Amino acid sequence: MRVLFIADVINVADAGEVKEVADGFARNYLLPKQLATIASPEQLKRVARITRDGNDRRAKEMGDWQSLADILEGTTLELIGKIGPTGQFYGAISVTGIIQALADSTGHTVERRMVELSEPIRQPGEYPIKLRLHQNVAASITVMALGEGQTPEMLAALAEEENSINLIDEVIPQTVQESETSATNENDVDRD
């Protein structure tokens, strides 16, 4: 179905564009929400005005979103959860928890779809989260996932300790392998 977009639809089209879309998408989503209209000759006469209005609205929204991104950029949220015996949270810290903590700490709310979190946070740690506020506007925040009774300093110490253990786990096998290789080379030299 050929439609004229009356409003911006993210990742589909901007206001004033005429596009061919699936019939079901047009009938079930675009037309009922008045985001588009069927591209008839009468409607196509409105293209210039709709495009101009869409560009004006987009510029205003972009400014609003950019000012919100400037406010939210670099925000650090501390979320606390119960930790089980395995070191993981009993539940998980989800997008809903992040949105609520963001609203509580900054006074600004964002929509669920704006938070880019691939999977819920299940372990204590520091997690960088990207907020996609608009098609061209993003902000980065940090979520400090803490267990009950933990402080950010304790979490940093645990992370440093874990990095040391990982470094040791990488160095020891490498050292053992190097010593085995040199021992093999020495045995080859003794046979000659």
Secondary structure, DSSP 8 states (H G I E B T S, - for coil): -EEEESS-BTTTB-TT-EEE--HHHIIIIITTTTSEEE--HHHHTTHHHHHHHHHHHHHHHHHHHHHHHHHHTT-EEEEEE-B-TTSSBSS-B-HHHHHHHHHHHHS----GGGEE-SS-B-SSEEEEEEEEEETTEEEEEEEEEEETT--HHHHHHHHHHHHHHHHHHHHHHHHHHHHHHHHHHHHHHHH-
